[in-house]
């Protein structure tokens, strides 16, 4: 299989050990008929990985059909996935092929599969087990030869425990799990990604940006990137649009990223003082709240926790009983 450049694999970039391990696993699973579950935070590139598996497999000449399970209204999902017969419901004027049929001999990528209602989870399980589907309103099954690649940003094991996801489908999908690392765990890839996005966005806008200043790059390296690679690309697109110089400067970056250096200083100072972990957490939460102007929603987002958790931590800091808000 062709690896176009030393640090590039089918539009995925990275030289870190974490992402190189992903490349290696893609190569090993590509030609297998096995179902794959891709897990990772939003913005880590799950669809790119699914495409890399498909286009490096023996199914590459057949369709790759992506489906965002969270984006299709629940009442339309069954018809979209499995198709329908004319007259199956009020607006069914013609027979319609579903996405399983469209993906025949190829790959069906079910993104955000945790959003599927339990009834449809059962139908997908049957399609995987029996290799056949039944259109809405049909009496006869249709044979399908489709590889399933599923993706989620949730812990499906926990969803199974909470009875929100079928255990039998989970084990059918999770034959091979491919975990994508968040960008904050592969910071050495940031300069490479920045250069690639600068070139891409510069060409799209007819602007020649020669790089980023040292100060701007330091901010990129310090920022936590909760939105991962997708957020980085959006930030570069914004910077290229706003930049008036040959290089991206801190002034071209959003305030949250400009403040990342300050966040790092808080951690450095805490390390110098050898603060206990609970004191470090306390100081950091206070700093983030201060930066967000006391807005607890923004602070919780910046900390990567939900508001309920933030309220609990604040109650612990202040020594007051926790009251849910």
Phi, psi and omega in degrees: 000141186279128169253110194298317178224170184303321184246024182228135177220107177048056176073007174256131184247146174160143176244357180294157177300323183298315183280329175295327175294325176296314178304315182297318181291323176302313181300320185285329183265346189305311185274359176279148175280000188294143172291149182232138173249118178260124180240153180159162180294163176301138177088006181274351175100036184295321180291323176300319179293319178300317178296320180299319177297312183297309187283356172249017180249175178283002175262007190299336180272355176260171187293147165252114185247109178271140178227122173269104186295339180275345187265347182259128179306141186305323183289345180258346188299315183299315179295321179296316184283318189249352181080177178209163176262153177303132179084003181295330175207178192307313185268007181276083183280333182225160170296145180223131174285141175269177184291333173299317179291322179297331182269011184311129181072359183244218185233134173253118181260111182261093180279147182053048184296339179296343181276354181291135174295154185302324181298318180286329174302320179295321181290324178291321176302315180297319179298321179291315184288315186267348184056040176206153178230166177230122177297154175299125180088359182266156177255338182253140177282161177238128179288139178227141175241093187224134172271135179258125167242122181247157179217151178204152172257007178255167173274101184296330177300319177291324177296324177296314180299327181274005178066022177264350179220138183292131180295319182294322177291321179304313181288332175292321182279324189271043175293314174231122176259130179245105183269127178264129181285144173292157184299326181295343178262005175218054186299334180295345178275348186300311179302320179297315179293319179301312179300316181295317181289326176299316180296314181298311183288324178297316178296321181294330183254003179067030180241139177258105177254122189274356179153198177237150179292161179300321181295318180294318180297322178299322177293319176302318184288333182272336185290149185279342179051063177298334178267004174060213187298324179299318179295319179300315179298319179295321179295318178295319178300317178297315183296318178298320180295319186271335188297136177252355182249189180280340180233151175288130180247168177305328180295341180274358187256152177299154183302323181298326179279324176300328180280355184296327178297321178296321177299318180295322179297322178302316180293318180297317180296320179296321179294321178299321181279352183054049180291144171300156186301319182293329177288322177298314179300317180300312181296320183291318178298318178299318181296316181294320177297319178298316180294329182270008179066027180084001180284108186290331177296312179296319181296316179299318179298315181296327180277349180075028178231167177274166184297325180301317179294320179298315179300320180295317180294321178295321178297321178294319180297317185274351180070031180244157177299143180280119175245123180293140179246000000 
